[in-house]
Amino acid sequence: MKLLMLGGTEFVGRAVAEAALARGWQVTVFHRGKHAPPAGTVALHGDRGAEDGLAALEKGEWDAVVDTWSGAPSAVRDTARLLAGRAGRYAYVSSRSVYAFPAPYGLDEDGPVVAGSADDTTSDDYAAAKRGGELAATEAFGDRALLVRAGLILGPYENIGRLPWWLGRIARGGPVLAPGPRELALQYIDVRDLAEWTLGALESGIGGAYNLLSEAGHATMGELLESCVQVTGSDAELRWTAPEDILAAGIEPWTELPVWLTAGELQDALYGADVSRAMATGLRCRPVGETVADTWAWLRSLGGTAPQRPDRPAPGLAPEKEAAALG
């Protein structure tokens, strides 16, 4: 298989490129040149947001394309149109944010979605931008388009900072504010499991939309944080705290305490997807302990500090705010 990876130097794109190389595929990485692509790939340079930014893609043929773009849908439109006659299939890594909020617990791929346009030149509304990207891919490739609706993505190369923050905080040791309940059922996808399923789907000729996450409750908040304690070998003491006490301290779920959500519409939307369609087509999800251990090993290889996307605020709780909440 000949794969064109649009991106391919960070997080999801890098995981896909590496997984494709491991399968023996020929991988071309189209990127802006800000980060080095994986060894063994062919690099093409261009900026999809610039005039003539797709010049490097005007020639060449590929069996499949994987696109992780999160910006203006018009960039997906232009790229997909350019490649439609020279590429077999097009996988667009989208998001479950495309579902109209509130997405009820158990929602499958046929649920209502937000409005979007393939011609939109802005990305101010993340959900609308991702939906526009889906429409752009589908308009150019039809049933050869694969829409990968991921939710929370964890694992090595994470440049959002959620699991890296927890690992760093727990590695420092001492009392740690652990947001309860410990049994909170999580739903996420290891980036490498996303990569493997996506490549397998492209190889098999699967198209259409798929919720790509573990089954709800694949891991709990307790299992996630206890795995962090185990792999870091720290003396951290997890102090499980009731949600109402955390909220009373003025601490924000998800942003200040990454991954954690209180009961309600947002938790149902993010941790309640029906993933039976993906499971029936071969999705397999590794244990949370493996995701945590491999992310910690990657972090240590970087000196302990993960890269951070400049367009996303760094998550995490300020030490003084945590201390005050712990009393």
URSUL-V461224 format. One record per backbone hydrogen bond with DSSP energy under -1.0 kcal/mol. CO is the residue of the C=O (numbers start at 0). NH is the residue of the N-H. E is the energy in kcal/mol with one decimal. If there is no record, write none. Layout:
co={CO	CO}
nh={NH	NH}
e={E	E}
This chain:
co={0	1	1	2	3	4	4	5	9	10	11	12	13	14	15	16	17	18	19	20	25	26	27	28	29	30	37	41	43	46	49	51	53	54	61	62	63	64	65	66	71	72	73	74	75	76	77	78	79	82	82	85	88	89	90	91	91	94	95	97	103	106	107	111	116	119	124	125	126	127	128	129	130	131	132	133	134	135	136	137	140	141	143	144	145	146	146	147	147	148	149	151	153	154	158	160	161	162	163	164	165	166	167	169	173	175	177	180	181	183	185	187	188	189	190	191	192	193	194	195	196	197	198	199	200	207	209	214	218	219	220	221	222	223	224	225	226	227	228	236	238	240	241	242	243	244	245	246	251	251	252	254	256	256	259	263	264	265	266	271	274	275	277	278	286	287	288	289	290	291	292	293	294	295	296	298	298	299	308	317	318	319	320	321	322}
nh={25	62	63	27	65	6	29	67	13	14	15	16	17	18	19	20	21	22	24	23	2	41	4	43	6	45	40	28	30	49	52	54	56	57	87	88	3	90	5	92	74	76	77	78	79	80	81	82	83	85	86	61	64	145	66	93	147	97	98	113	106	273	110	99	119	73	128	129	130	131	132	133	134	135	136	137	138	139	140	141	143	144	89	207	91	148	209	93	149	211	95	188	190	157	308	164	165	166	167	168	169	170	171	172	236	238	240	183	221	220	216	213	153	193	194	195	196	197	198	199	200	201	202	203	205	146	148	217	185	223	224	225	226	227	228	229	230	231	232	175	177	179	245	246	247	248	250	249	255	256	254	315	253	259	253	267	268	269	270	105	278	279	282	281	290	291	292	293	294	295	296	297	298	299	300	301	303	302	311	321	322	323	324	325	326}
e={-2.5	-1.8	-1.8	-3.0	-2.2	-1.0	-2.8	-1.1	-1.7	-2.5	-2.4	-2.4	-2.6	-2.2	-2.4	-2.2	-2.2	-1.1	-2.4	-1.7	-3.2	-2.5	-3.4	-2.9	-2.4	-1.7	-1.4	-3.3	-2.5	-2.0	-1.9	-1.3	-2.3	-1.6	-1.5	-1.1	-2.6	-3.3	-2.8	-3.1	-1.7	-2.5	-2.5	-1.9	-3.1	-2.4	-1.8	-1.7	-1.4	-2.1	-1.1	-2.4	-1.8	-2.7	-3.0	-1.1	-2.5	-1.6	-1.5	-2.9	-1.5	-2.5	-1.7	-2.4	-1.3	-2.3	-2.6	-2.5	-2.3	-2.5	-2.1	-2.1	-2.3	-2.3	-2.4	-2.4	-2.8	-1.6	-2.4	-2.6	-2.2	-1.7	-2.1	-2.8	-3.0	-1.0	-2.3	-1.7	-1.5	-2.5	-2.3	-2.2	-3.0	-1.3	-2.5	-1.4	-1.7	-2.5	-2.5	-3.0	-2.7	-2.2	-1.2	-1.1	-2.5	-3.0	-2.7	-1.9	-2.5	-1.7	-2.0	-2.9	-2.2	-2.2	-2.1	-2.3	-2.3	-2.4	-2.4	-2.2	-2.6	-2.2	-2.3	-1.9	-2.6	-2.9	-2.8	-1.9	-3.0	-2.2	-2.4	-2.7	-1.7	-1.5	-1.9	-2.2	-2.6	-1.8	-1.4	-3.0	-2.0	-2.9	-1.7	-2.6	-1.9	-1.0	-1.7	-1.9	-1.3	-1.2	-2.5	-2.8	-1.4	-1.2	-1.2	-2.3	-2.3	-2.5	-2.6	-4.1	-2.4	-2.1	-2.1	-1.4	-1.5	-2.6	-2.4	-2.4	-1.9	-2.3	-2.2	-2.0	-2.5	-2.5	-1.6	-1.0	-3.1	-1.4	-1.4	-2.2	-2.6	-1.9	-1.9	-2.1	-1.2}
